[in-house]
Structure formats: C-alpha cells, structure tokens
Amino acid sequence: MKKVPITREGYEKLKKELETMIKIQRPENIKAIEAARAHGDITENAEYHAAKDHQAFIEGRINELKVQIGECEIIDINRTHDRAVFGARITMENIETGEEKCYMLVGPYESAPEKGQISIKSPLGMALIGKEEGDIVRVKAPGGLQEMEIVEIE
C-alpha cells in the first residue's frame, strides 16, 4: 500500500472531518430522509430524493476519508531545513516581477494553495524538492514559464 505524507495537523483535520460525517451529518441526514418519507408518496417527493442524494455523498466522503487516513504517514515537520523538503516553508521571489510568495510543502491530502500550502506532487512542489536558498526554480504555469529564486527556507 502506498503511503502519503501528511503533517500531524493535516491528519487530525481528516480525522475530525470523518468523525463529523459519521456522528453528526449521517444521523441528521437519516432524520431528513425519515421526515421526507413521512410526507407520503416518495416517487414525486423532491425532499426525499435530495436527502437520498445527500446520503450518497456522505457515504462516499466517509469511504474516501477512511482510505485517505489509512494511507497517511505522519511526518514530523518540527526540524530545521536547509533544503526544500516536506514540511518546509519556502519564500520565493519572482525574478521578473520581484513579487515574493511563501509556501509550505505538504502532502496531497492537505494541499490548499489559497492558504499557501502546496502539494509535493504539484508541478511547483516537485520543482522545489531538494533545492536550497539561492537556487532558481523554473516552473511552467498557465501564464507561461516562471522563474523564481528561493529566498529563504525555514
């Protein structure tokens, strides 16, 4: 079985979501199905069909979370980094624009680019792995080739 790296925080977030789905969302949905069923004929009951669709979503997400949690390998990120590795925070400067961005390298299950967390499996993440401060990284982006210098690794 393949192991997927994850931070302790990301692992706990997955476990909390699974617990919420099982203990809160699933029982609420069962009540919604029962209430919709009590309205009579279910063949033309939109509430009933919506609740059943939501039930399928909940069960699918529960199964997905169980698989993800089973594949996770928690990696300790509380150490210093001199290279870009899983868990490192990397500050980069776009060579063309001078704009600085900071990213943390994480696993695919906790990737959130809008929060500055990029997957080690993403094109940028793969380009960064193993690099050091001062190295130039070239990445194909939707807007074309971007060149960035690694300013700091923490």
C-alpha positions as CSV (number, residue, x, y, z in Angstrom):
1,M,0.0,0.0,0.0
2,K,1.3,3.5,-0.9
3,K,1.9,5.9,2.0
4,V,1.0,9.5,1.6
5,P,3.0,12.0,3.7
6,I,0.9,14.3,5.9
7,T,1.5,16.7,8.8
8,R,0.1,15.9,12.3
9,E,-2.3,18.9,11.8
10,G,-3.5,17.7,8.4
11,Y,-4.0,14.2,9.8
12,E,-6.1,15.5,12.8
13,K,-8.2,17.6,10.4
14,L,-9.0,14.5,8.3
15,K,-9.9,12.5,11.4
16,K,-12.2,15.4,12.7
17,E,-14.0,15.6,9.3
18,L,-14.6,11.8,9.4
19,E,-15.9,12.0,12.9
20,T,-18.2,14.9,12.0
21,M,-19.5,13.0,8.9
22,I,-20.2,9.8,11.0
23,K,-21.6,11.3,14.2
24,I,-23.4,14.5,13.0
25,Q,-24.0,14.6,9.3
26,R,-25.1,11.0,8.8
27,P,-27.7,11.0,11.7
28,E,-29.0,14.4,10.6
29,N,-29.5,13.0,7.1
30,I,-31.2,9.9,8.3
31,K,-33.7,12.2,10.1
32,A,-34.2,14.2,6.9
33,I,-35.0,11.0,5.0
34,E,-37.5,9.9,7.6
35,A,-39.2,13.3,7.7
36,A,-39.4,13.4,3.9
37,R,-40.7,9.8,3.8
38,A,-43.5,10.8,6.3
39,H,-44.9,13.2,3.7
40,G,-46.3,10.2,1.7
41,D,-45.6,9.2,-1.8
42,I,-41.8,9.3,-2.3
43,T,-41.9,8.9,-6.1
44,E,-42.5,12.7,-6.6
45,N,-41.1,13.9,-3.3
46,A,-38.2,16.3,-4.0
47,E,-37.1,16.5,-0.4
48,Y,-36.8,12.7,-0.2
49,H,-34.7,12.5,-3.4
50,A,-32.5,15.4,-2.3
51,A,-31.9,13.7,1.1
52,K,-31.1,10.4,-0.6
53,D,-28.6,12.1,-2.9
54,H,-27.0,13.8,0.1
55,Q,-26.8,10.4,1.8
56,A,-24.9,9.0,-1.1
57,F,-22.5,12.0,-0.9
58,I,-22.0,11.5,2.8
59,E,-21.3,7.7,2.5
60,G,-18.9,8.4,-0.4
61,R,-17.0,11.0,1.6
62,I,-16.8,8.7,4.6
63,N,-15.3,6.0,2.5
64,E,-12.9,8.4,0.9
65,L,-11.7,9.7,4.2
66,K,-11.2,6.2,5.6
67,V,-9.0,5.4,2.6
68,Q,-7.0,8.6,3.0
69,I,-6.5,8.1,6.7
70,G,-5.3,4.6,6.1
71,E,-2.8,5.8,3.5
72,C,-1.4,8.6,5.7
73,E,2.1,8.6,7.1
74,I,2.6,11.4,9.6
75,I,5.9,13.2,9.1
76,D,7.5,15.3,11.8
77,I,8.0,18.8,10.4
78,N,9.4,20.4,13.6
79,R,13.0,20.4,12.5
80,T,15.2,22.8,10.6
81,H,15.6,22.5,6.9
82,D,18.5,23.6,4.7
83,R,16.8,22.2,1.6
84,A,13.2,22.3,0.3
85,V,11.6,19.2,1.8
86,F,8.2,18.1,3.1
87,G,7.1,20.5,5.8
88,A,9.5,23.3,4.9
89,R,8.3,26.9,4.5
90,I,9.8,28.4,1.4
91,T,9.9,32.1,0.5
92,M,10.4,32.7,-3.2
93,E,10.8,35.8,-5.3
94,N,9.5,36.0,-8.9
95,I,12.6,37.1,-10.9
96,E,10.5,39.0,-13.4
97,T,8.1,40.9,-11.1
98,G,10.0,40.9,-7.8
99,E,6.9,39.6,-6.0
100,E,7.5,37.4,-3.0
101,K,5.4,34.4,-2.0
102,C,5.7,31.9,0.8
103,Y,4.6,28.3,0.5
104,M,4.7,25.3,2.8
105,L,5.3,21.9,1.2
106,V,2.6,19.4,2.3
107,G,1.1,16.2,1.1
108,P,-1.7,16.0,-1.5
109,Y,-4.5,15.5,1.1
110,E,-3.8,18.8,2.8
111,S,-2.9,20.9,-0.2
112,A,-4.6,24.4,-0.1
113,P,-2.7,26.8,-2.5
114,E,-5.0,29.7,-1.4
115,K,-3.6,29.2,2.1
116,G,0.0,28.9,0.9
117,Q,0.1,25.1,1.2
118,I,1.2,23.3,-1.9
119,S,1.5,19.6,-2.6
120,I,4.8,18.0,-3.0
121,K,3.1,16.3,-6.0
122,S,2.2,19.6,-7.7
123,P,4.4,20.9,-10.5
124,L,5.8,23.7,-8.3
125,G,6.2,21.3,-5.3
126,M,8.2,18.8,-7.5
127,A,10.3,21.6,-8.8
128,L,11.2,22.8,-5.3
129,I,12.1,19.5,-3.7
130,G,15.8,19.3,-2.9
131,K,16.5,22.9,-3.8
132,E,18.4,25.3,-1.5
133,E,18.4,29.0,-0.7
134,G,19.6,31.0,-3.7
135,D,18.6,28.3,-6.3
136,I,16.5,29.3,-9.3
137,V,13.3,27.3,-9.9
138,R,11.7,27.2,-13.3
139,V,8.0,26.1,-13.5
140,K,5.6,26.0,-16.4
141,A,2.5,27.9,-15.3
142,P,-0.7,28.7,-17.2
143,G,0.8,32.2,-17.9
144,G,4.0,30.7,-19.3
145,L,7.4,29.8,-17.8
146,Q,8.0,31.4,-14.4
147,E,11.5,31.7,-12.8
148,M,11.7,32.2,-9.1
149,E,14.6,32.4,-6.7
150,I,14.4,30.7,-3.3
151,V,15.0,33.5,-0.8
152,E,14.5,31.5,2.4
153,I,13.8,28.0,3.7
154,E,12.5,27.5,7.2
